[in-house]
Amino acid sequence: MMMARVSSTLFLAVAALALAVPALAGDPDYLQDICVADLKSDLKVNGFPCKANATADDFFTGVLAKPGATNTTAGSVVTGANVEKVPGLNTLGVSLSRIDYAPGGLNPPHTHPRATEVVFVLYGELDVGFITTANKLFAKTISQGDVFAFPRGLVHFQKNNADKPAAVISAFNSQLPGTQSIAMALFGASPEVPDDVLAKAFQIGTVEVDKIKAKFAPKK
């Protein structure tokens, strides 16, 4: 009888723990229908505080309708439609971007620390890929109408090797996925990453490190 009670108690404890773990592991659900971001508030929270008076415009943007200017160093441009552009996305856990590529344009290797990304090709053709923590490359050529996913936090890229422009719509499971460019993070950080660290990591000389840093230095 005592063993039965102990077993029953142990089962209830394990069941309670199993129910609690998912709640602790993920972000909590929002507790109201909407929480439009007050982008002007000085209050610092994980996300943005809610503003008092929401309108339909808080949930709208036309920023992705037109191609962005691709006359950049890499030949690509990202136009975001995240919570900073669409305040109504606050607490909803989703956002979009549009990426335009000139012929030969590259969206350089980067990561999104807070989101998985799924791209849908509007037009053109792209060579895309991501690299796992085991240093395995998953790469594919995608074209109009195709979809490709980049897992959260993994280094990935897109390259337009065609002689025509290309564009995609990117979807994220975060209102603000964050983007960290690998080259910019290492060679354009402020304060600077020490030359000897980069020289040893890339097995090059400090002179080469300084030359690369000069390419990523802020334009005056």
Secondary structure, DSSP 8 states (H G I E B T S, - for coil): -HHHHHHHHHHHHHHHHHHHHHHHHS----SSS---B-TT-----SS--B-S---GGGG---TTSS-----SSSSEEEEEESTTT-GGGTTT--EEEEEEE-TT-EEEEEE-TT--EEEEEEESEEEEEEE-TT--EEEEEEETT-EEEE-TT-EEEEE--SSS-EEEEEEESSSS---EEHHHHHHS-SS---HHHHHHHHT--HHHHHHHHHHHS---
